[in-house]
Amino acid sequence: MLAGLMLVTTALRGGQPPQPSPAQSYSPSLRSGPSNTASAHYSSVSALPPSEPVRLRIPAIGVNAPMTELTLDGTGALRPPSADMPAFAGWYGDGTTPGSVGTAITTGHVDTQEGPGVFYRLGALAKGDTIEITRADRRTAVFAVDAVELYDKEAFPDEKVYGSSHRPELRVITCGGEYAEGTGYQGNVVVYATLTAVT
């Protein structure tokens, strides 16, 4: 179990990244998350064997990013990509690889002191948008967004976000919410997605 997510919390001067619309959250009947209910976009596509992800694309928000493997720090929190890699998406190397059965975790910066990060517009995603991850085996796992939610860092739902699944799922996480000088962004944007195709 990952123990929450800590990302670099440096806001750009003069602008805030998009925040998720309440309409993109799970409906009340699905509040527990996709691992405990049927995903609206779940299909019978077969899961893939493990293979490292190499590139992530999210056409709706113009993301086309190389991927880098991430590890946990001493407290069990996922280390983000280094601050000098704002255009990279990270993936949790000791967890599920995207497209395989389970919950794959990806993360990246919303911004740095130098400008927007790879997931600056993540909060603008909508249900049904696609996320494509090309893997080292040259296959591409295509996921459909089930929900986009914003959580306060002090009330981050670890089990809902990181919990295991019997089908191939993906989480994409970055910072979000209000920004406070000295402590940074007060929340995390989390995208929930389910595998719907393999190319």
C-alpha positions as CSV (number, residue, x, y, z in Angstrom):
1,M,0.0,0.0,0.0
2,L,1.4,3.4,-0.9
3,A,1.2,6.0,1.8
4,G,-0.2,9.0,0.1
5,L,1.5,11.1,-2.5
6,M,3.8,14.0,-2.1
7,L,4.7,16.1,-5.2
8,V,6.7,19.2,-5.6
9,T,4.3,22.0,-4.6
10,T,5.4,25.1,-6.4
11,A,2.7,27.1,-8.1
12,L,3.2,29.2,-11.2
13,R,2.9,32.9,-10.7
14,G,-0.2,34.4,-12.3
15,G,-2.2,31.2,-12.9
16,Q,-3.9,28.1,-11.5
17,P,-4.2,24.8,-13.2
18,P,-7.7,23.6,-14.2
19,Q,-9.6,21.9,-11.4
20,P,-11.9,18.9,-11.9
21,S,-15.6,19.7,-12.3
22,P,-17.9,18.0,-9.8
23,A,-19.7,16.5,-12.9
24,Q,-16.5,14.4,-13.5
25,S,-16.6,12.7,-10.0
26,Y,-18.1,9.3,-9.4
27,S,-21.9,9.4,-9.0
28,P,-23.1,8.8,-5.4
29,S,-23.7,5.1,-6.2
30,L,-20.1,4.7,-7.3
31,R,-18.4,6.7,-4.5
32,S,-16.5,3.7,-3.3
33,G,-14.5,3.7,-6.6
34,P,-14.1,1.4,-9.5
35,S,-12.5,-1.6,-7.7
36,N,-15.8,-2.2,-5.9
37,T,-18.3,-1.5,-8.7
38,A,-18.7,-2.0,-12.4
39,S,-16.8,0.6,-14.4
40,A,-19.0,2.5,-16.9
41,H,-16.3,1.9,-19.5
42,Y,-15.3,-1.7,-18.5
43,S,-14.9,-4.0,-21.5
44,S,-13.9,-7.6,-21.9
45,V,-10.5,-6.8,-23.4
46,S,-7.9,-9.2,-22.1
47,A,-5.3,-7.9,-19.7
48,L,-1.7,-7.8,-20.8
49,P,1.4,-9.5,-19.3
50,P,3.8,-7.2,-17.4
51,S,5.9,-4.8,-19.6
52,E,7.5,-1.5,-18.7
53,P,5.6,1.6,-19.9
54,V,7.7,4.0,-22.0
55,R,5.3,6.8,-23.2
56,L,2.0,8.2,-22.0
57,R,-0.4,10.1,-24.2
58,I,-3.6,12.0,-23.2
59,P,-4.9,13.5,-26.5
60,A,-7.7,15.6,-24.8
61,I,-5.1,17.7,-22.9
62,G,-2.1,17.5,-25.3
63,V,0.1,15.2,-23.2
64,N,2.7,13.1,-25.0
65,A,5.3,12.3,-22.4
66,P,8.2,9.9,-21.8
67,M,7.9,7.8,-18.7
68,T,10.3,7.1,-15.8
69,E,10.3,4.6,-13.1
70,L,9.5,5.8,-9.5
71,T,10.2,4.3,-6.1
72,L,9.1,4.9,-2.5
73,D,10.8,7.0,0.0
74,G,11.6,5.9,3.6
75,T,8.0,6.8,4.7
76,G,6.3,4.8,2.0
77,A,5.4,7.8,-0.1
78,L,5.9,7.7,-3.8
79,R,8.8,9.8,-5.0
80,P,7.8,12.0,-7.9
81,P,10.0,12.5,-10.9
82,S,12.8,14.9,-10.1
83,A,12.2,18.6,-10.4
84,D,14.4,18.7,-13.5
85,M,12.1,16.3,-15.3
86,P,8.8,18.3,-15.3
87,A,7.8,16.9,-18.7
88,F,8.1,13.2,-17.6
89,A,5.3,11.0,-16.3
90,G,6.4,8.6,-13.6
91,W,5.1,5.1,-12.9
92,Y,5.4,3.1,-9.7
93,G,8.0,0.4,-10.7
94,D,7.2,-2.0,-7.9
95,G,3.5,-2.0,-8.7
96,T,1.3,-3.1,-11.6
97,T,2.5,-2.2,-15.1
98,P,-0.2,-0.4,-17.1
99,G,-2.4,-2.8,-18.9
100,S,-1.9,-5.7,-16.5
101,V,-4.4,-6.9,-13.9
102,G,-4.3,-4.6,-10.9
103,T,-4.0,-0.9,-10.2
104,A,-1.2,0.9,-12.1
105,I,0.0,4.2,-10.6
106,T,1.3,7.1,-12.6
107,T,2.2,10.6,-11.4
108,G,3.9,13.8,-12.5
109,H,4.3,17.5,-11.7
110,V,1.5,20.0,-12.2
111,D,4.1,22.7,-12.4
112,T,7.5,23.8,-11.3
113,Q,9.3,27.1,-10.9
114,E,10.2,26.9,-14.6
115,G,6.6,26.5,-15.9
116,P,3.8,24.0,-16.4
117,G,4.5,20.4,-15.7
118,V,3.4,17.4,-17.7
119,F,0.0,17.2,-15.8
120,Y,-0.8,20.9,-15.6
121,R,-4.2,20.3,-17.4
122,L,-5.0,17.0,-15.8
123,G,-8.0,18.5,-13.9
124,A,-9.6,19.4,-17.3
125,L,-10.1,15.7,-18.2
126,A,-13.6,14.4,-18.6
127,K,-15.3,11.0,-18.3
128,G,-14.7,9.0,-21.5
129,D,-11.4,10.7,-22.4
130,T,-8.7,8.3,-23.4
131,I,-5.2,7.7,-21.9
132,E,-2.8,5.7,-24.0
133,I,0.4,4.0,-22.6
134,T,2.9,2.5,-25.0
135,R,4.9,-0.3,-23.4
136,A,8.3,-1.8,-24.0
137,D,6.6,-4.8,-25.7
138,R,5.4,-2.3,-28.4
139,R,1.8,-2.8,-27.4
140,T,-0.4,0.2,-26.3
141,A,-2.8,0.0,-23.5
142,V,-5.8,2.3,-24.0
143,F,-7.7,3.4,-20.9
144,A,-11.0,5.3,-20.7
145,V,-11.5,7.8,-17.9
146,D,-14.1,6.8,-15.4
147,A,-13.8,9.8,-13.0
148,V,-11.7,12.7,-12.1
149,E,-11.7,13.7,-8.4
150,L,-9.9,16.2,-6.1
151,Y,-8.9,15.3,-2.6
152,D,-7.5,17.3,0.3
153,K,-4.0,16.0,1.1
154,E,-5.0,15.6,4.7
155,A,-7.9,13.3,3.7
156,F,-6.4,11.4,0.8
157,P,-8.3,8.1,0.3
158,D,-5.3,5.7,0.1
159,E,-7.4,2.5,-0.2
160,K,-9.7,4.0,-2.9
161,V,-6.9,5.3,-5.0
162,Y,-4.2,2.6,-4.5
163,G,-6.4,-0.5,-3.7
164,S,-6.0,-3.6,-5.7
165,S,-8.3,-4.5,-8.5
166,H,-9.3,-7.7,-10.4
167,R,-9.1,-5.9,-13.7
168,P,-6.6,-3.6,-15.4
169,E,-7.0,-0.1,-14.0
170,L,-5.0,3.1,-14.0
171,R,-4.6,6.1,-11.7
172,V,-3.0,9.3,-12.8
173,I,-2.2,11.7,-10.0
174,T,-0.9,15.2,-9.6
175,C,-1.2,18.2,-7.2
176,G,-4.3,20.4,-7.2
177,G,-6.7,22.4,-5.2
178,E,-5.9,25.7,-3.4
179,Y,-2.3,26.9,-3.3
180,A,-0.8,28.3,-0.1
181,E,2.5,30.1,0.1
182,G,5.0,27.9,2.1
183,T,3.0,24.7,1.9
184,G,2.0,24.5,-1.8
185,Y,-1.0,22.8,-3.3
186,Q,-3.4,21.6,-0.7
187,G,-4.8,18.7,-2.6
188,N,-4.3,16.0,-5.3
189,V,-6.2,15.5,-8.6
190,V,-6.8,11.8,-9.2
191,V,-7.9,10.3,-12.6
192,Y,-9.5,6.9,-12.5
193,A,-9.4,4.9,-15.7
194,T,-10.0,1.4,-17.0
195,L,-8.4,-0.6,-19.8
196,T,-10.7,-0.7,-22.8
197,A,-8.5,-1.6,-25.7
198,V,-5.0,-2.9,-26.7
199,T,-3.3,-1.9,-29.9
